[in-house]
Amino acid sequence: MPDTANRTQFILLRGGPRHLERLHPHLGDDPERIAVRHLNGYEHYEATGEYACAGDQELPIFGWIYQTKIAE
């Protein structure tokens, strides 16, 4: 069985801030939700169950659900 804990895969982000990179690296297993550090907070995304072609790969699409700020 391959070790996926240290394998980088790419996901596509849909929604959220316009200037955030849409192709996002993710390290580890296939999550249901991710948090992307952005400015002074986090942008939260959830797996949509959809996939999109990027080159020769099908990448999972994660849709934006909410934003949180880092407490000072």
C-alpha positions as CSV (number, residue, x, y, z in Angstrom):
1,M,0.0,0.0,0.0
2,P,1.5,3.4,-1.0
3,D,2.2,6.0,1.7
4,T,-0.1,9.0,0.8
5,A,0.7,10.9,4.0
6,N,3.6,12.7,2.4
7,R,2.3,12.9,-1.2
8,T,1.5,16.3,-2.7
9,Q,-1.6,16.4,-4.8
10,F,-3.2,19.4,-6.4
11,I,-6.8,20.6,-6.0
12,L,-8.8,23.3,-7.7
13,L,-10.3,26.0,-5.6
14,R,-13.7,27.5,-6.7
15,G,-14.9,30.8,-5.2
16,G,-13.3,32.9,-2.4
17,P,-10.9,35.8,-3.0
18,R,-10.3,36.5,-6.7
19,H,-6.5,36.9,-6.3
20,L,-6.0,33.5,-4.5
21,E,-4.3,30.9,-6.7
22,R,-6.9,28.5,-8.1
23,L,-4.5,25.5,-8.4
24,H,-3.6,24.7,-4.8
25,P,-1.1,22.0,-3.6
26,H,-2.3,19.8,-0.8
27,L,-0.1,17.4,1.2
28,G,-1.7,14.2,2.5
29,D,-4.9,12.2,2.1
30,D,-8.1,13.3,0.4
31,P,-9.8,15.7,2.8
32,E,-13.4,16.7,2.9
33,R,-12.5,20.3,3.9
34,I,-9.3,22.4,3.8
35,A,-8.3,25.8,5.2
36,V,-6.0,28.0,3.1
37,R,-3.9,30.7,4.9
38,H,-4.7,34.0,3.2
39,L,-3.7,37.5,4.5
40,N,-4.7,37.7,8.2
41,G,-7.0,34.6,8.2
42,Y,-8.1,31.4,6.5
43,E,-10.3,30.7,3.5
44,H,-12.3,27.5,4.1
45,Y,-13.2,25.1,1.2
46,E,-15.2,21.9,1.0
47,A,-15.0,19.1,-1.5
48,T,-17.8,19.4,-4.1
49,G,-17.6,15.8,-5.5
50,E,-16.8,17.3,-8.9
51,Y,-13.6,17.0,-10.9
52,A,-11.9,19.0,-13.6
53,C,-9.3,18.1,-16.2
54,A,-5.9,19.9,-15.8
55,G,-3.4,18.6,-18.3
56,D,-3.5,14.8,-18.0
57,Q,-5.0,14.8,-14.5
58,E,-8.5,15.0,-13.1
59,L,-8.3,17.2,-10.0
60,P,-10.9,17.5,-7.3
61,I,-12.8,20.8,-7.0
62,F,-13.2,22.5,-3.6
63,G,-15.8,25.2,-3.2
64,W,-15.4,28.2,-0.9
65,I,-17.7,28.0,2.2
66,Y,-16.5,30.7,4.7
67,Q,-13.6,32.8,6.0
68,T,-12.1,33.1,9.5
69,K,-9.7,35.7,10.9
70,I,-6.7,34.9,13.1
71,A,-7.2,36.0,16.7
72,E,-4.7,38.5,18.0
